[in-house]
Amino acid sequence: MIRTKSGAAGLSVASNSLLIALKLAAGAITGSIAIITEAIHSAIDLLASIVALFSVRAADEPADREHPYGHEKVENLAAAIEGMLILVGAGIIIFEATRRLAIGSEVDDLGIGIAVIGFSAVANFGVSAFLSRRAKALESPALEGDAAHLRTDAYTSLGVLVGLLLVEITGEAAFDSIVALMVAAAIVGSGVRILMRSGRVLVDEAPPADELDRIESLIAAERERSPAIAGYHKLRARRAGARRYIDFHLQFHSGVSLEEAHAIAHNVRGAIEAEIPNSDVLIHTEPEGSYRPPELEAGGPYRAG
């Protein structure tokens, strides 16, 4: 059983390598632009899988002097690169398919191509489902992006399969190029989605609202247990790979000792880190009534309570 991110990414590399070889051979035999398009798509997926493989290894490296917050954002950067590769591949496909529609083309011996594309769809659905499960279990953006590539490849393979069957039945080679353009449209959609997801993390977008709500619930629960807590403010969080970085100010009533405040803050941090795995919580303790800057008013970037 493959349990690590590197192992899952390695499986994707091996799968894509095999499918590229099969599709290139089938494309050369049949002359089908749709099959060649699928080979290009798989080649992009292979590059993306290699990027994912190296990125998850880099992301697992511990924090060091140059990267005190760790290397987790390498995964988000890798996902962005994968999205750009997808868009480049789509551009190549659109150019070639349009050119063939304009000048015409011929395809032959489609039986081999139909068999290869059918096998490719089944294989990619299987590997994509496995990678998706591991991405969720390991909270890996790079594996999630890789799974999205393969899932898109599987669906586009089904589209190509339909197009090849239409060519075989009708004898009209234009269906081959039309299907290739439909594949390119699906690829563009996948690339844009991956770029948007990774971009949101790279610019430190806050995690989903329900995640912040869970953090606030934990602070409120500790506040009920500890009368020393007066309130909190400047709650904010960001993501980096599978990790969450959370910080806020915790206020205490007058007369609470530093030792007691530290112990309570430690309990709050432990509760949050237990509720939200892979989180790094920083709590600033301060006395009740301390200055709160204007940005904490409604519409400001922080939460307070």
Summary of the structure (lengths in Angstrom):
residues: 305
radius of gyration: 25.6
end to end distance: 45.8
largest distance: 87.7
contacts: 1052
relative contact order: 0.12
helix: 69%
strand: 10%
